[in-house]
């Protein structure tokens, strides 16, 4: 039995229709410390059966079937994969399929959930509500430096999406308040983004930089929504690798479902 009902953050700006988005927290699962309790990541060091049960809890709580959810083997890349029928269910713990070296998922299929995991990195959900194409992106500092969000938008446009229609939802991630970086990394980012002058203790604003990236490829400011929740500041709600070291993973999910 899990300790409590799972808690999710559901974007307020989601247009009416058949698309569901949810950002999970660490609450409501069966894993023991330091993975307590809704850890969704197999690679964090938790027991496999605990993670699988947590994924079942996640799916059931959202009235979904775990077999319909697709996960990537995230490696902080800028690789984006189109999920067709042959890849549905990859990485979910039930299917033999896997998606190695992928940090962006796109689909226009109905009843196919896309999930990315994080524990400080920024999860981004993208949708074109007119043609019902959805994407889930895992953007840590490496993926952000490679502009994975922009590459995902480009792939969506190739599938018929229009940038000015795309809505973006930025989930919980480590905030600028807690993401101190070294001068070398600051210099790398400064060659790509306007970060201003270097300070004695530079910090990186992952959500802010990705919002800038999305605007640069045509997304409208009013179509970008952020939870503005820092994973490191909220141990009561979120896993944080920078804060805790060994820890679990929360998830960001999007699905176009006929059951909504």
C-alpha positions in Angstrom: 0.0 0.0 0.0 1.3 3.4 -0.8 1.5 6.0 2.0 -0.8 8.6 0.5 -2.5 9.6 -2.7 0.0 10.9 -5.3 0.1 14.6 -5.7 0.4 16.2 -9.2 0.8 19.6 -10.6 -1.6 20.2 -13.5 -1.0 23.2 -15.7 -3.8 25.9 -15.4 -3.3 27.1 -19.0 -4.1 23.7 -20.6 -6.7 24.3 -23.4 -9.9 22.3 -23.2 -9.9 19.1 -25.1 -8.4 15.6 -24.9 -4.8 16.3 -23.9 -3.7 15.7 -20.3 -0.5 17.0 -18.7 0.8 16.2 -15.2 4.0 16.9 -13.3 4.4 14.3 -10.5 5.9 14.9 -7.0 7.7 12.5 -4.7 4.5 11.9 -2.8 2.3 8.8 -2.8 4.5 5.9 -3.7 6.0 2.8 -2.1 9.7 3.4 -2.2 11.8 3.6 1.0 14.4 6.4 1.8 16.2 7.9 0.1 13.8 7.3 -2.7 10.7 8.0 -0.7 8.2 7.6 -2.0 7.0 8.0 -5.6 10.3 7.3 -7.3 9.8 6.7 -11.0 13.4 6.1 -12.1 15.0 2.7 -12.5 18.5 4.0 -12.7 18.5 5.8 -9.3 19.4 2.7 -7.3 15.9 1.9 -6.0 14.5 -1.7 -6.1 13.1 -2.5 -9.5 9.8 -3.8 -8.1 9.3 -0.6 -6.1 9.8 1.6 -9.2 7.5 -0.6 -11.3 4.7 -0.3 -8.6 5.2 3.4 -8.5 4.8 3.6 -12.2 1.6 1.6 -11.9 0.4 4.0 -9.2 1.2 7.0 -11.4 -0.7 5.6 -14.3 -3.7 4.4 -12.3 -4.0 7.8 -10.5 -4.3 9.5 -13.9 -6.7 6.9 -15.2 -4.1 5.6 -17.6 -2.6 2.2 -18.4 1.2 1.8 -17.8 1.4 -0.2 -21.0 0.5 3.0 -22.9 3.3 5.1 -21.4 6.7 5.5 -23.1 9.9 6.5 -21.3 13.4 7.3 -22.7 16.8 6.2 -21.5 17.8 9.9 -20.9 21.5 10.8 -21.3 21.5 14.6 -21.4 21.6 14.6 -25.2 19.8 16.7 -27.8 18.3 13.6 -29.5 14.6 13.7 -30.2 12.6 10.6 -31.2 9.3 10.3 -32.9 7.1 7.7 -31.1 5.2 5.7 -33.7 3.2 2.5 -33.0 6.4 0.3 -33.0 7.8 2.2 -30.1 4.8 2.6 -27.8 5.6 1.4 -24.3 9.3 1.6 -24.6 11.1 1.9 -21.3 8.0 1.5 -19.2 9.3 -1.6 -17.3 6.8 -3.9 -18.9 7.8 -3.7 -22.6 11.1 -5.2 -23.9 11.5 -2.0 -26.1 13.9 0.8 -25.1 14.8 4.2 -26.3 18.6 4.6 -25.6 20.2 8.1 -25.8 17.0 10.1 -26.2 15.9 13.1 -24.2 13.0 14.3 -26.3 9.9 12.4 -27.3 7.2 13.4 -29.8 4.0 11.7 -30.9 0.7 12.4 -32.7 -0.8 9.1 -31.6 -3.9 8.9 -29.4 -3.6 7.1 -26.1 0.2 7.2 -26.1 1.7 8.8 -23.0 5.1 10.4 -23.1 7.1 10.6 -19.9 10.5 12.2 -19.0 12.1 12.0 -15.6 14.0 14.5 -13.6 15.6 15.4 -10.3 16.6 19.0 -10.9 16.7 19.1 -14.7 13.9 20.9 -16.4 10.9 18.9 -17.9 9.2 20.6 -20.7 5.9 19.6 -22.3 5.0 21.0 -25.7 1.6 20.6 -27.5 0.0 22.0 -30.7 -3.6 21.8 -29.6 -5.0 22.0 -33.1 -3.3 19.0 -34.6 -2.8 17.2 -31.3 0.9 16.7 -31.5 2.6 16.4 -28.1 6.2 16.3 -26.9 8.1 15.7 -23.6 11.6 17.1 -23.2 14.3 16.5 -20.6 16.5 19.7 -20.5 19.3 19.7 -18.0 22.2 22.1 -18.5 23.8 19.9 -21.1 20.6 19.6 -23.1 19.9 23.3 -22.7 23.3 24.2 -24.0 22.5 22.1 -27.0 19.1 23.8 -27.4 17.1 20.6 -27.2 13.9 22.5 -26.7 14.4 24.3 -30.1 15.2 21.0 -31.8 12.0 19.5 -30.5 10.0 22.4 -31.7 11.6 22.0 -35.1 10.7 18.3 -35.3 7.1 19.2 -34.3 6.9 21.8 -37.1 8.1 19.1 -39.5 5.1 17.1 -38.4 2.7 20.0 -39.2 2.8 22.0 -36.0 2.9 25.8 -36.1 5.2 27.6 -33.7 2.8 30.3 -32.8 0.2 27.7 -31.8 2.5 25.6 -29.7 2.0 25.8 -25.9 4.8 25.1 -23.6 4.6 24.0 -19.9 7.8 24.1 -17.9 7.7 21.8 -14.9 9.5 21.9 -11.5 13.3 22.2 -11.8 16.2 23.5 -9.8 15.9 27.3 -9.7 18.4 30.0 -10.3 18.4 30.4 -6.5 20.1 27.0 -6.0 22.0 26.3 -9.3 25.4 27.7 -8.6 27.9 26.9 -11.4 31.6 27.4 -12.0 33.1 30.1 -14.1 34.0 27.6 -16.9 30.4 26.5 -17.3 29.2 30.1 -17.1 31.6 30.9 -19.9 30.3 28.1 -22.1 26.7 29.4 -21.6 27.8 32.9 -22.2 29.0 32.0 -25.7 25.5 30.9 -26.6 23.2 33.0 -24.4 23.2 36.5 -23.0 23.8 35.9 -19.3 25.3 39.3 -18.4 28.6 39.8 -16.6 30.0 37.0 -14.5 29.6 37.3 -10.8 31.7 35.9 -7.9 29.3 33.0 -7.6 27.4 32.7 -10.9 24.1 30.9 -11.0 22.2 29.4 -14.0 18.5 30.0 -14.6 17.5 26.8 -16.5 13.7 27.7 -16.8 14.5 31.2 -17.9 17.0 30.2 -20.5 14.7 27.6 -22.0 11.9 30.1 -22.1 14.2 32.4 -24.1 15.0 29.5 -26.4 11.3 28.7 -27.0 10.6 32.4 -27.8 13.5 32.5 -30.2 11.9 29.7 -32.3 8.5 31.4 -32.5 6.5 30.4 -29.4 4.4 33.3 -28.1 5.2 34.5 -24.5 1.5 34.0 -23.5 1.8 30.4 -24.6 4.6 29.6 -22.2 3.6 28.6 -18.6 6.0 27.7 -15.8 5.3 26.1 -12.4 8.2 28.3 -11.0 8.8 25.6 -8.4 12.4 24.9 -7.4 13.1 21.2 -6.7 16.1 22.0 -4.5 14.0 24.3 -2.3 11.2 21.9 -1.7 12.3 18.6 -0.2 8.7 18.1 0.9 7.6 17.8 -2.7 10.5 17.0 -5.0 13.6 14.9 -5.5 16.7 16.9 -6.0 20.1 15.4 -7.0 22.0 18.6 -6.2 20.5 18.7 -2.7 20.6 15.0 -1.8 22.9 13.1 -4.1 21.3 9.7 -4.2 17.6 10.3 -4.7 14.6 9.4 -6.8 13.1 10.9 -10.0 9.8 12.6 -10.6 8.0 12.6 -13.9 6.4 14.9 -16.5 3.7 13.3 -18.6 1.6 14.3 -21.6 -1.0 12.2 -23.3 -3.8 12.7 -25.9 -6.4 10.4 -24.6 -9.8 9.3 -25.9 -10.8 8.6 -22.3 -10.6 12.2 -21.1 
